[in-house]
Amino acid sequence: MRAEEFCYVKTHQVLNGLEVIHAQFTDTVFGKHAHADYVISIVDTGVMHFSHRGASHNALPGQLSIVSPDELHTGSKGRGEGWRYRALYPSLERVSVLYQELFGRSGVASFHASILQDERLSRQMQLLLAKLESGAEALDLEVHWELFLVNLLQKHAIKRGQSPRALGSAQSNIEQVRDYLADQYQHKVSLETVAQQAGISKFHLIKEFKRYFQLTPHQYQIQQRLNHARAQLKAGSSAVDVAYRCGFHDQSHFSKAFVSAMGITPSAYRQQFFTR
């Protein structure tokens, strides 16, 4: 990480452990990765370039972008000297509960667009971030957070009867593979074993899995390892122990994968939760 780059991470227990990131990057490039939670970002300065759902996007200052859990995306500077942004990471559970309350539909909420053209919602997020930074009262924060999520879902979520992509008859088999890889994230598994779990050929497995999730089975397993690694680092485990427990080949492999997804080393990420 260059001297002018930074990445600060903070959790807010008053909002049930909501994770907030404030970062600035110049030359850092985020490879293809996904998160277990939603990622709602707002650009403060510069241009954030990212790929998402098979398209390229440039988020400008004041614009919001959103990525749902397990959606593959990248990140880099769009132009100039880089970009500075802040991001909220609401949990899948929190958004799903509210989504069901609003629309009577269970499951993972998806959104119409990667970049949200919504000045009012942008102002709401900026106000919420300012209140979090100033240490506003809990009730004030909770009200603003709830209203922000409600407005986000009501205006931009895909409603019942709409689908971001059509799913074929192989869906149940591929979802079974996904669940198996998630359960076995710390273990080395063979393609043959995974294919047997789904009852399909290895070639068919790779083709269908990537069609549904934009990731190969191995890439998906790496993302699961990273999600568990973040949780363990936040709980105080050392980077060395986390690399071993999460199934990474060695510390170097773990660090490289973590930086590619988060823009910060595992040790630096952990340190931010135990130095305040």
N, C-alpha and C positions, 0 to 999 in steps of 0.2 A: 504494500500500500504506500503510495507517494505521500510526501509530507502534507500536501494540501487536501488529502483525502481523509475522511473520517466516517465512522459508523457507530452511533450511539444507540443502545438498546435499553428500554425501560419497560417494566411491567407495572400496571396500575391495579392494585388489589381492590380498590373501591369499585372498579368495573370488572370484577371477577377475573383479575389477572390479565386484562387486555394488554397485549404487547404493542409497543409503539417504537418505531425506528426513525431516527433523524440522521441522514447520511448525505455525504457529498463525495462524488466520484469524478475523476477526470479520465483516466485511461483504463480503469477496471472494466473488464468485459465479463458479464455473467453468461455462462453457458446454459444450455437447455436444462431446466429444472422445474420442480413443482413444489407446492407447499401443502401441508395438511390443513391449513386454515385459509380463510379468505385473505387477500391482500388488497387493501384500498390505499392508493397512493395519490399524493398531490405534489406537483412540481413547484418548487419555490423559485428557482432560477435555472436557466439553461434549457436544454431539450433532452428528454429521456426517450431514447429509441428502444423499442422492444418488439419481439415477434410473439404472436399469440393467436391461437386458432387458425394457423396457416396464413396469417397476414402480418405485414409490418406496420408499425404505428410510431408516431412521434407525439409525445405528450408535451405540451407547451406550459409555460408558467401559469398557474391557476387552474389547470385542468386536472380532473380526476381520472384515474384508470383503475380497473378492477379485474382481478383474476380469482377464479373460484378454486376450491381445493382440488388438487391433482391435475390441474390444467397446466400443460407445459408452456413455458415462456422463457425469454432471454432478456438481456438488458445491457445497454451501452449508451454512450453519449450520442446525441443526435447531431450536434455540430458544436463548434466553439471549444470552450475549455472544460466542458463537462456539464454536470447537472447536480443540483441539490434538491432533495425531496424529503418528505415525511410520509410514513405509512402506518396504517392501523392493520392489525392482524386479528380480526374477530374470529372466534372459533366456529367450526362447522356446526357444533351443537347449538350455539347461541343463535345463529342465523336461521338454522332449520326450524327451531321452536317458533321463532317469530314469523317465519314464512308460512308455517302451518296455521298459526293463529290468524294471519291476514287472509290467506287464500284457501284454507282447508286442504292443503296439499302437502304430503310428506315428501321427504327426499332432499337432495342437494339443490339449492337455488342456483340457477344460472342467469346470466344477464345478456341483454340484447347486443351490447357493444363493449369493446375493450376500453375505449375512451368515452367518458360520459360528458356530453355537452350540456352542462347544467350549472349555471352560475350560482343559483341559490344553494344547491347542495354543496358546491365548493366553499361558499361562505360559511355554511353550517360546519363543515369539517375544519376550516381554519379557526372558527370560534371555539370549537371543541378542543382543538389542539392548544389554543391559547389558554383555555381554562385548565387543562391538564398541566401545562407548564407553570401556571401561576399558583397551583394548589387550591383550586376552588373547592367549595364545600361539596360533600359527597352527593347530597340530594340534587344540587345544581348540575353536577357532572352526569349523574344517572339520567336526569330528564333530557339533557342535550344528547346523550348517547342514544337513548331510546328513540327520540324523534329523528335523529339522523338516520338510523337503521330503517325506521318505518318509511321515511321519505325515499330512501334508496331503493327499497323493495317495491314500494307502490309505483314508482315512476320508471324503474329500469329492469326489474326482474321479469323473466319469462313466466307468464301466467299459465294456469291449467289449460291443457289442450294444445299448448305450444311446445315445441321441442327443438333444441339447437341442432340435433342431428337424428336421422332415422336409424333405429337399431334393428339389425337383422335377426334371423332365427338363432344365430350362434351366441346371442347375448349371454344367456345363462351359463354356458360353458366358459366364456371369457371372464365373466364376473367371478366364477369359481376359481379360476387361475389367479385373478387379482387378489382375492381373499386369501388364497393359499400363500402367495408371495408376501402379503402383508403379515401373515402369521409367522412365516419362516424368514423374516427379514434378516436375522443375524446368522443364518445358516447358508452354506454353499449348497445349492440345489442344481441338479442337472436339467437340461432342456427335456430329456427323455422322461424324467420323473414328472415334470410339470405337465407335459403333453398327456401323460397317462392320467393325471388328475382330471384333465378336461375331456379325455376320451377322444382326442383328435390328433392328427399328425403334427409333427414338429413344425413343418413348413406352414400348415394352416394356422397353427397357434401363433406363430410370429406375425403372420400377415394380419390376422383378425385382431390380435391384441394391439398392434400398432394402429390399426384403423380406428379402434374404439378410444384408445388412450394416448395416441401420438407418442408412445414410448415403447421400446422393446421390453420384454419381461425383465431383463437385467437392469435396464435403466430405471424401471419402476421400483425394483428392489432397492436400488441405491437411494432413490428418493425416500423410501420408507426408513432406511437406515439413518438418513440425515434428519428426518423428522424426530425419530427416537433420540438421536444424538443431541439435538437442540434441547429437548426436555431434560435429558440427563445432565447436560452442562449447566442448565439453569438451576438444577437441584444441587449442584456443587461437585459433581464427579469430575475428575481430572480428564484432560483430553486423551491421555494415554489409555486410561481405563475405558473411556467411552469408545474409542476406536476398537478396542478388543471386544467389548461386550456387544457392539453393534455389527460385528462381522466384517469390518474392513481388513484388507490384507495386511496393512501396516500403517504406521502413523503418517507417513508421507502421503499415502493414498487417501487417507481420511482428510488430512488438511487440504489437499488439492481439491477434493470434491466439495468440502465445506466452503472454501473460499469462492469456488465457482458459483455456488448457490447463494451465499450470504454476503460476499464481498469483504469478509473479515475472517481471521483465523479462529479455530475453535478455542484456543486459550484466551484470545482477546475477547471473544464473545462471552466466555464464562466469567472473565474478570469483571465485566461491567455489572454483574449481579452481586458482587461481593466486595466492592470497593466504595460503596456509597454509605 
